[in-house]
Amino acid sequence: MSISTVNSYLAGAGAGRPQSFIDLLEQLYRERSLVAYSAGQSIPLKADEVLILCRGVAQLFTIQPDGSETLLGLAGPSMPIGLPLSMVDPYWATALTDVDVLVLPFGEIEASPVLMVGVFRNLTLRLQQTEAWLALSGKRLVADRLRHFLMLLAKDFGQVEPQGIRIPLKLTHHQLATAVGTTRVTVTRLLKDFKSEGWLYLDRRYIILSTASQSPAIHLLRSSATPLRP
């Protein structure tokens, strides 16, 4: 790896370029094939490998003793996932959208300072997401927890449209329920209430947060530190 490649990455990442880590990986691993998974497919995880998402979104979850699933997080482009990065057992990953991943042996990452920096920076984003999700549990009303969870999804993954901010993830009502600590029936009822209020729109299985004047989503659009995807 050349010094110029390393310095270019560090300078770009420091300037806040979200794709800089993927740019670096494309330079370093031109000959290594990405592994593709279709939406809904399980993503195999091994104890000695870290997977870097290059495209798409994966959901991370665990299985409870009663067989129910608990959603742990969502990983988007540039984010690393894998058994070496978690103490949760069992720990599973599924493609929420079509995804492409780069598989890296953990030892290879440990031996490369620049890879370690890239993984660390993107793990920081995962940590911030986890803390934001945990903060939801402090909200007493389920409606508030669900609203704020949808706002977090819009901030992390949202796509701006004329109607509002589309959340391009097909999350089931059950998945939303496990994320905010309630039941599927309650989520279904609240989504209907939010729709009646004009707070969101439903387009098939996609949720669009309204950006009408004074809506929470319009403030998100104006104040988001990370530009939402057009």
Secondary structure by P-SEA (a helix, b strand, c coil): ccaaaaaaaaaaaaacccaaaaaaaaaacccbbbbbbcccbbbbbcccbbbbbcbbbbbbbccccccbbbbcccccccccccccccccccccccccccbbbbbbcaaaaaacaaaaaaaaaaaaaaaaaaaaaaaaaacccaaaaaaaaaaaaaaabbbbccccccccccccaaaaaaaacccaaaaaaaaaaaaaaccccccccbbbbbcccccaaaaaaacccccccc
